[in-house]
Amino acid sequence: MSKTWMALLTKFLMTLVAAYLALTLISGATFTQVLVIAVVGTALNYLLGDLVILPAGGNITASICDGLLAAILAYAVIRVWGVTAAVNWWALAVFAILVAVFEYFFHNYLKKSDEVAP
């Protein structure tokens, strides 16, 4: 398995854990909703945060943007699901903070590794 795929798997697992902790334990989202949020969030955060924002704006900016994007995406997925009571603003804020913290350390790994994009 290439280093990039391993990095994406790590990013997915971090997002899944953050979504589970914030959205399931705090506000009662289902595991299926959390799984969809983690899959889509991993893809979008990698494409936008890691490939576009990280090289242009640096680690802190990319981490904050990844956290905000994850929270917005989680809100959108829950709204599309039609279960607005399944998530609250407190859970979204915790999710955004967890993702931003995880991403900060993940970006440090990406910058140090020559074999992983960016």
C-alpha positions, 0 to 999 in steps of 0.5 A: 500500500502506498504512503498516500493511501495510508495517509488517506486511511489515517485521515479517514479514521481520524475524521471517523473518530472525531465524528463519532465522538462529537456527533454520536455521543453528544447529539445522537447521530447514527453510525451510518450518518457518521460514516457518510460524513467521514467518507465525504469529509475525508475526500473534501478535506484532502482535496481542498485542505491538503492539496489547495489550502495547506500549500498556499496558507500554511498549517494553521490556516488549513487546519482551521479551514478543514475543521470548518469545512467538516462541520459545514459538511456534517450539517449539510449531510444531516439536513439532507438526511432530514433528521435535523434533531440529530445534530446540534450546534454544540456537537458541530463545534466540538466536531470542528475543533477535533478535526482541526486539532487532528488535521494540524498534526496530520499536516505536520506529517504530510509536510515531513513526508516526501512520499505523500502529497502535497 
